[in-house]
Amino acid sequence: PTLGIALALTLDAADRVTAVRLAVGCVSPRPHRVEAAERALTGHALGALADSAADVGALAADAVNPVGDRHGGADYKRELTRVFARRALSVAVARAEGRVLQARYPHAIVV
């Protein structure tokens, strides 16, 4: 794969984020967590997370050290990380709210 992203949110009874894990793989020499994005989301109400999607994408893109290869150049992989980190947050929020996400992402597997 060209990119792998995993995002998990832990919520308390009041739907506040108590823990976040965001990991990015396949774009850098090794997978790693994006701790700056995890800290940025922790403590927020679930309903407010959608407003943080652009920030999470930017933090994820800044955290990776992409390596250009036959799957794409470093700049492409950084932008891919930005876009899919935003999308991952949207998917996680929708699931936590009990909604079915209407958006479909071609060439992406969301589990």
C-alpha positions, 0 to 999 in steps of 0.5 A, a space after each residue: 500500500 501507498 499509505 496506512 492510517 489507523 485512528 482510534 478514539 476513546 470517549 468518556 460518558 459525556 462524549 469527551 475524548 479521553 484518549 487518541 491514537 493516530 498512526 501512519 505507515 507506508 510513507 516513511 521508513 517506519 510507521 509511527 504515531 502522530 502524538 501532536 495530533 493525539 494531544 490536539 484532540 484529547 479533551 475535546 467534545 466529540 461534536 467539536 472534532 469535525 472542526 479539528 480535521 484540517 489541523 489533524 491532517 496538517 499535523 499528520 503531514 508534518 509528522 511524516 518523513 516521506 520517502 519517494 518510490 515507485 508509489 509516489 514522490 515525497 510531496 505526494 505522500 505528504 499530501 496523501 497523509 494530510 487528506 487521509 488523516 482528515 478522512 480517518 477522523 471523519 470516519 471515527 467521529 461518524 461511527 462514534 456518533 452512530 452515523 453511517 458515513 455517506 462519503 465514499 473514498 475510491 481506492 481506500 479500504 475503511 474498516 
